Every structure is written in C-alpha cells, then in structure tokens.
C-alpha cells in the first residue's frame, strides 16, 4: 500500500485507478508466466470462469503452501447481471478485482464488463475478520466492426444475414428452425440477441435433423439400490439443515467410525478447512459453488488412531431442494503413497472411478523424478565445490611451479612442448655465500643450520620480488640470482646491485648460531652474455651456462665479508647510475688471471625502505628510514654488526613493495651503445672489458671519472647519451 500511495502522488491519480491498472497488468503477467492455457480452460463463459477461480487457487496452494488467496462467489441475476462476492484478509485491495476480471472477460470472452461496489462489509470468520465486497457485474458483448454496422440500434432484424443462413440450410431444416424460433414472418425482431440465440441453440444430429438446446431426461424412479450407491460412492455424505448425518459412504464409515451412527451432528466429527466459513448450512449455501475441504477432528478419533494424521476430504456441495438436505460428494485429499500409508489406508479404499488413485500414483512418480533431479542438483553442487577446490589447488601448484621455473617455461612444459635454450646478450649474475659456513656447520646441530639458512633465504626471496630478479638456485649457503633473464630488461645491473645492497642489510637480521652475532655474507656480481635453458626431466631446472657464470662465482669467492664485489663489466653498467663505488684494484682471479675489480658501497638516491621493499614511512618510528650503510662509512669489521631487533624482524615481515625501475626504449638504446663502444675498443686493440677498463681507470677512483651530478636513481634519457659519447670518443682516441 505504500507503493500505491507513492504511485498516486507521482501520477496524480486516485488509488482505485492504480489498483485497477495493476489488476490488468497482473492478468497479463499470469498469462506470460505460463498460466494462459489453464486460465482459458476454467470455464466457457465469465460466470463459469469466476466460479472456478477458487478451484484454481486450491490447486496452486499445493505448490505454494504459504499462498493466502482470496475467495470468490458469484450469483446470477434474472436480468443477466451477476453479483460477485469477494472475500479477502487483505483490506484495501478490492479494486484489483475489476482490473483482473475485466481483462479476462475482454481477452477470453470478447465482452466488456462494468463492475461497481454495491456493498462493503467486514465479516467475522473462523480465522478472523474478512473484507466482504459485493460487485455488480454487467456484461456488454463486443462484435467485430462489420457486425457492429449490421447490429445497429434499429429494431430491424439483419435480413441479409438471415437470407445467407437460409441459403445454407435446406427447406426442411429451415422450416424446423422457423418453428423452433416461433418466426411469424415479420421483419421486426423483439430482441436483438434472438437471432444469435437461435443459431447457438441449433445442434446438427445428422442430415436434416435439428435440435433446439439440450433437455436432460430423468428416470421416473432411481434405478440404483442404497447398498450399491454407498459402495459405488464410498466418499459421500448427506446431511440436513441441522447438520444431522442421514447417509454416508462405506469408506467414510470405515475411516470415521462414529459416522455409522446415523443422526449424529456432522460438525462433531469434521471441521471446515476451506472455505473459511462457519459450519452452518447457510454459510455452506453461500459458497455452494466452492470446493469444500473437511478435516476430521482428532478428539473424536479412537485412542489408537491419535498418532495418525487427520484425514482431509475435498469435494462439492449439492443442495437437494426436494429433500431439504445437502449432498457432499468428496474424495480423500491425498498426494502421495506416504500420506496414504500414514493414515493406514489403501488404494482399494478409493473407488476405481475416482481420479484420486491416478493423482496419487502420478504425484508419486513426479516426486521420484524431483528426488532424482534434486540428487543431480546436489551432485552438480558437489562437482562445483570440487571444481572450486581443484582450481584453488591448481593455483597452488602453479604458484609452486612458477617458483621453480619461469612462467613461460613452465607453461611450455605443461603443454608438453620442448623448451629451446635461449641466448641472452647481456645480463647480470650475482652469487653470495656465508662467511665461515664450514666452521659454523662443524660446531652446530643440522637443525640449527637449516633454521639459519631458511631465515636468510626467506629474506632474500622477498628481495627478489622487490627488485624483480630471477632466483636461479641455492646450493648449500650459496645463493644465485640473475637480472635480465628470462625476461630481458635494460636495468638488469641496477636491479641486481640494489638486490645485493638489500642482501647485506637483510643478513644483519640472521643470527650466527655459534657466536650469536649477525652472519656475514660475501657477494659477487658480473655482467655478460649467457645461454639459458631447461635441463633434465625429473625435477627440471632452468640453468645458466657460459663464462659469465664462472666469473660471477669468482667475484663471490674472491670477495670480502659484508662487501659487494663487482667485475669491470658490472662496474661499467653501474658507473653512471648514482651508485657509490670504490676501486679495489687488480687481483689474481683463479682461472682468469689478473682482473680489475670494484666494491659497491651504496645507492646514493634510494633509501633503505625502498631497497628493502618496505613502505616509505616507517610505521614504528614515524619518520623515514635512511640506508643502513651511510654515505662515507664502510662496514669492514664484523664487530660492527649488531643483533637484529624485533623492529627489524617486523619490518622484514611486511608485504614487499616493488621498487620502481624505468625500462624504456632509451635504456635499451643506451645498452646497445654500450655494447657498440666495447666493439670499438676491440677494433683499436683496447677492449673495453674488465682488463681494458682496469688499464684506463686503474689510477682513478670511481667518483673521479666523468659522471654527471647527483640525480634520480634512474638516469634521465637526455643526460646519459652525452656521457656515453665522451667515453666512446675517449676509447676511440686510445
């Protein structure tokens, strides 16, 4: 009703008009919802249609248990109009009825009706007060446009139409039709509808045989004895105005033993479930056209039957005027075999001609099909849940697989394809190991070594996410990563350098199980070409091959504790990238001879939080953190390391924040220029590799070379080419 009130305010129309329009729409909605055929077969005229609405609601209540439908009762008047009685628990909705009935009359019977309220009361029923509205229904037939012209307001009969009909009938048929109509030959018709009534009343029973209407024939005496009648209709009762039982079928007598005593009051053993009216003969006569549902009273049943569900009977009432008694023809209201068994009844108790037998069996079949459908739905739901769990497990498996192999390599292996080895012209490889690891292993339990390495590797693995470098493998205390493989990026050297700085910082949080001090690690970095591919079928690994791997390993093994050892080629890649680098000088490298190497100190433009992948603001202190290795200070002594605090451990557990790198076309072009410069050096006899760089810059500090002033961590494209050109020209002159 709140919706109706709002609609009235918006549209500016009264509530009865809104409800009437809703009734028209609801009728169309029911047709579209699949009830069109059912509604059309309720009756052959509007009276029968309204008369069977309660039966339709009773049928629908089997599927919709909570449905509280209104009730309709219709009475014919002598002038052709009808009185429609509408009963409902919901007040204020009576104006929907003209909309529904009017739409049905126009659609099904091609008639227009007018309905007006002639009486409106509230009646006290068994279940409470009900709104009782009485409508006066008048009908106005609609004819096609051609028929409307012929049937004008004049009193003349449609002679042309009669002639057309006369031509279709033979003379004998016409004569009988005229006699039936009482035609006197006059052209004036007393009633407009007499012509159509005549045609509707003619039924052809063979050639030349016409019959006006239908007149039933009744025998002079009833050709059925009392016993046969009670056995043939096992569910029937006859009672008078005082509700005294005069007659009952054998099955009702069997189920309700007290009915065998004739003359008892019917309301002692039954109560009316539908329609919800008082159990009086006058109330029953008002709803004579409705279906009546009776239910046995539990207190009148035998003591041994108290646990059984009560029996319900459904049927129609017929008033016998000559006997002043009411006949109740009914059937047990049973839906399933289970309900039949609960009442300790059998199909034999129901007459073979009664459709209740078929309804029970058909409904039992329907229930079996529904149970099968429910089982299929449950299986479908189980499969959906299993599929969801399988998808989750698949994601876990893929995550584990991608942690062992690059994603594109893993996808190729899953598809059964062979992974071809790939050549990478330039990448940066890092090796690290724990200082005095052999001594630590000799003095500790194996579980302590496992816990120490796990704590260290978890921190290192987190840093691979921060700087987007690929973890190749770990062998004992050795940790190997590569930048620029398997996805080539121009900033591979910067990523690995920042990763190495992060390793030094993270190692401070790992405790040496022997001394209790933070562990020390050595880090070695080298840049050069590699060949990468998958080896093996069982536990396949993505491995790197080439001399670059050997040199990177030598940088680590010839390094210094808590230092990042750079080769000459790695130094050239980081030279102008805002890193603080010091020269180590020439050293003897096993298998490589003398090499000029360097130490990476710090990143002058990045904070510790950026390198460690933490949020920019330190949540514990409230201020920005600074890099753990301050500018101008070099950690050379192991004693300078302090044990990790709880705050540092808490920081390492925070989600990794990826460090930003600019891998644009300019960087790729610069990388190409750098390779070209090295080729120019080869042509002049002075290669710009580690040895030539050592000869060129052997007496210079990393900060003394031609380097632009301090800037952002990633060099702008406008400044770097100029510096590269200076170096290129210098190499060319040499």
C-alpha positions, -999 to +999 in steps of 0.1 A: +000+000+000+030+023+005+039+017-031+003+025-042+004+058-021+037+068-037+024+060-072-008+081-066+014+111-056+036+108-086+009+101-111-017+123-096-045+097-098-067+080-072-057+047-056-086+027-071-074+036-106-038+025-098-051-008-084-074-014-114-045-009-138-024-032-117-051-058-119-050-056-158-012-059-157-013-089-133-036-108-156-012-103-185+017-112-162+000-145-153-006-153-189+031-147-198+042-168-168+026-200-183-009-199-168-026-188-201-038-223-211-050-231-175-069-198-173-086-203-206-100-237-197-116-226-164-149-220-180-168-214-212-183-181-200-175-154-175-198-170-148-180-204-150-146-186-151-153-168-118-169-198-103-138-219-108-112-194-095-113-209-060-106-243-075-076-229-093-063-213-061-068-246-043-047-264-069-020-237-068-018-240-030-004-275-034+028-259-049+027-226-029+020-237+006+021-202+021-003-187-005-033-169+011-056-165-019-089-145-018-122-163-023-148-156-050-185-164-051-208-154-080-246-153-082-267-149-114-295-123-116-326-125-138-316-095-159-283-112-169-261-094-145-241-110-117-232-104-081-196-112-074-187-117-037-151-111-029-136-122+004-100-114+015-079-110+046-061-080+030-081-048+031-079-021+005-071-043-025-106-049-038-101-025-067-077-050-082-106-074-089-123-052-116-090-050-134-084-087-134-119-098-142-123-071-168-091-081-186-101-118-185-136-110-199-122-090-227-094-114-236-112-148-232-149-140-240-147-108-260-171-089-237-167-056-218-179-055-183-186-028-158-182-035-121-193-013-092-193-019-055-228-023-041-219-035-006-188-035+016-187-051+050-164-069+074-174-103+085-162-123+114-150-156+101-134-186+118-099-173+111-106-136+119-122-107+101-125-108+063-133-080+040-165-089+021-171-068-011-201-073-034-197-062-070-224-058-095-212-071-128-229-062-161-218-075-195-217-057-228-209-080-258-184-068-283-188-075-320-164-071-349-166-038-368-187-055-396-211-070-371-215-036-353-227-020-385-253-048-391-264-047-355-274-011-352-298+004-327-327+000-350-353-026-343-350-043-377-335-078-378-305-084-400-325-098-430-294-102-452-278-123-426-309-145-424-310-150-461-274-161-461-282-186-435-313-197-453-293-205-484-271-228-464-299-248-449-323-269-469-360-262-468-368-288-442-342-276-418-353-240-423-389-249-416-379-266-383-357-237-374-386-213-380-409-234-359-383-235-331-379-198-332-416-190-335-409-170-366-442-153-378-427-138-409-424-103-395-393-083-401-393-069-367-373-088-340-385-083-304-350-090-290-317-082-307-300-114-295-327-138-305-310-144-339-277-155-322-295-174-295-313-194-323-280-202-340-264-213-308-293-235-299-292-255-331-273-287-329-269-308-360-276-345-353-274-358-388-286-346-422-318-327-420-321-332-382-320-302-359-324-300-321-331-269-300-308-269-269-304-298-246-331-313-224-319-339-200-341-370-194-346-383-158-360-417-149-393-419-131-375-438-102-339-442-092-325-473-107-299-480-080-303-495-047-290-480-015-262-505-009-248-501-044-249-463-041-230-463-008-204-488-022-201-471-056-196-437-039-176-446-009-169-410+000-202-391+002-224-378+030-259-364+031-269-341+060-299-319+067-302-283+078-294-292+114-262-309+101-276-343+111-260-371+090-286-390+071-263-411+048-226-419+044-203-439+020-187-471+033-151-457+032-161-427+053-177-450+078-146-471+079-123-441+085-146-422+108-163-449+129-187-425+145-205-418+112-220-452+113-244-439+139-269-421+118-283-388+131-252-376+147-241-340+141-216-336+113-197-307+129-188-330+158-165-351+136-154-327+109-144-291+107-143-269+075-108-261+063-118-244+031-136-221+026-130-205+059-167-201+069-187-211+099-200-247+099-237-238+092-260-247+064-265-210+055-227-204+051-224-236+030-252-224+007-234-191+002-203-209-011-222-237-027-201-234-059-168-236-040-148-267-032-152-277+004-123-293+024-133-312+056-108-324+082-116-350+109-114-339+145-087-356+165-106-357+197-133-378+181-109-405+167-102-437+186-074-437+211-052-459+190-056-436+160-043-405+178-009-407+162-022-408+127-025-376+107-061-364+102-079-373+070-090-344+047-118-347+023-123-324-007-154-322-028-185-303-038-218-295-021-252-301-039-284-288-023-314-312-028-344-290-026-369-318-025-353-335+005-341-302+021-307-319+025-271-313+014-251-339-006-214-338-001-196-357-029-159-359-020-126-377-023-097-381+002-072-353-002-041-374-006-010-365-026+015-393-021+016-430-011+033-420+021+003-400+032-019-429+023+003-452+045+003-427+074-035-429+076-034-467+072-054-466+041-051-485+008-059-477-028-087-502-026-105-478-002-108-453-031-133-461-058-117-471-092-136-444-110-121-418-086-092-398-102-075-397-068-059-430-075-042-417-106-033-384-089-015-403-061+004-425-085+013-397-109+024-375-080+045-403-066+062-406-100+067-368-100+082-369-065+106-396-077+116-375-106+120-345-083+142-365-060+163-376-089+165-340-101+175-330-065+202-356-065+215-343-098+215-308-084+233-320-053+259-338-074+262-307-095+268-286-064+293-311-051+311-310-085+311-272-084+326-272-050+352-298-060+359-278-091+364-247-070+388-267-047+406-281-077+410-246-091+425-235-058+448-265-057+457-258-093+467-222-084+488-235-055+505-260-078+511-233-105+525-210-078+549-237-067+558-245-103+564-208-112+586-206-081+608-233-095+607-223-132+600-192-152+563-189-160+566-191-198+590-221-194+566-238-170+537-233-194+556-248-223+565-278-201+528-282-190+518-283-227+543-310-234+565-287-256+602-288-257+618-257-243+646-244-265+677-228-250+679-191-253+708-168-257+709-135-238+735-110-250+737-092-216+726-100-181+739-095-146+746-125-123+750-125-085+765-151-062+766-150-024+777-172+004+780-172+041+815-164+056+830-193+076+800-215+068+821-247+071+831-238+106+795-230+116+784-264+103+811-281+123+800-265+156+762-267+152+734-292+150+720-297+115+686-283+125+703-250+135+719-248+101+686-254+084+668-227+105+696-202+099+696-208+061+658-207+060+657-174+078+683-159+055+667-173+023+632-161+032+646-126+034+665-129+001+634-144-016+614-114-005+640-091-021+637-109-055+601-098-055+611-062-046+636-059-074+621-084-099+652-105-103+651-143-110+664-167-084+683-194-102+692-218-074+707-223-040+734-248-032+741-250+005+749-215+016+753-202-020+725-181-034+724-173-071+702-147-089+702-131-123+689-099-137+677-097-174+669-134-176+645-149-185+629-115-194+654-091-208+654-056-192+678-027-197+680-021-159+693-056-150+725-043-135+707-018-113+682-044-101+709-068-091+730-041-074+701-029-053+693-065-045+729-070-033+726-040-011+694-054+003+711-087+010+738-071+031+711-053+051+689-084+054+718-105+066+720-084+097+687-099+109+701-135+107+719-148+138+750-169+137+741-200+158+778-202+171+786-167+181+751-152+184+762-123+162+747-115+128+761-136+100+783-122+073+780-129+036+801-123+005+785-110-027+799-111-062+784-096-094+794-099-130+777-087-163+779-106-196+762-129-220+748-163-210+729-193-225+698-203-206+677-235-209+659-263-191+679-294-182+665-327-170+631-343-169+628-352-133+630-320-113+639-299-143+659-268-136+663-236-155+701-232-157+725-206-170+756-216-189+786-196-200+818-179-188+797-151-172+786-176-146+821-186-138+833-150-135+804-141-112+812-171-090+849-160-089+838-125-078+820-140-049+847-164-039+874-137-041+852-111-023+854-096+012+829-103+040+800-079+041+812-064+007+797-064-028+824-074-052+820-060-088+837-071-120+848-045-145+818-051-168+794-048-139+811-015-129+807-001-164+769-008-162+766+009-128+791+037-134+766+064-141+736+051-121+740+070-089+758+042-071+788+048-048+816+025-060+852+022-048+880+007-067+896-024-053+923-027-080+939-056-097+936-090-080+946-125-091+915-145-100+917-182-102+915-193-138+912-158-151+945-142-142+946-105-131+913-086-131+905-051-121+875-051-096+855-028-075+833-026-044+797-014-044+791+008-014+756+022-016+728+037-037+730+074-033+694+081-044+675+053-027+665+049+009+668+017+029+630+013+029+630+014-009+658-011-013+642-034+013+607-030-002+591-015+028+566+014+029+583+048+026+571+057+061+585+037+090+554+026+109+573+021+141+593+053+143+571+076+122+599+090+102+617+080+070+644+054+074+679+060+060+701+035+042+718+011+066+753+020+051+756+058+054+775+078+029+812+079+037+811+050+061+822+015+051+814-015+072+846-035+072+847-051+106+824-079+116+822-065+151+803-035+137+772-057+131+746-056+159+720-083+166+687-078+148+660-061+168+623-071+169+616-039+149+639-051+121+623-085+121+588-069+120+599-048+090+610-078+070+576-094+075+557-065+059+544-070+024+570-065-003+567-031-021+583-034-056+610-008-063+603+012-094+626+009-124+623+026-158+628+001-186+621+024-215+634+025-251+661+050-241+676+025-217+676-002-244+693+022-268+719+030-241+726-007-236+731-011-273+755+019-274+775+004-246+779-029-265+789-009-296+815+010-276+831-023-264+832-034-301+850-001-310+875-009-283+881-043-298+889-027-332+915-004-316+932-032-298+920-020-264+889-038-254+866-021-230+861-052-209+874-057-174+911-056-183+910-026-206+888-008-181+914-015-155+941+000-176+920+030-184+908+037-149+933+018-128+946+050-111+912+066-108+885+064-081+851+056-091+839+091-082+868+108-101+855+097-136+833+118-158+800+113-141+770+137-141+760+153-108+736+135-083+703+128-098+674+104-096+681+067-093+673+061-129+692+084-152+671+107-175+675+099-211+687+135-220+719+134-199+732+098-202+740+096-240+762+127-237+784+109-211+785+077-231+797+097-261+825+111-241+836+076-231+832+064-267+853+092-281+879+086-254+881+049-263+884+057-300+913+081-294+931+054-275 
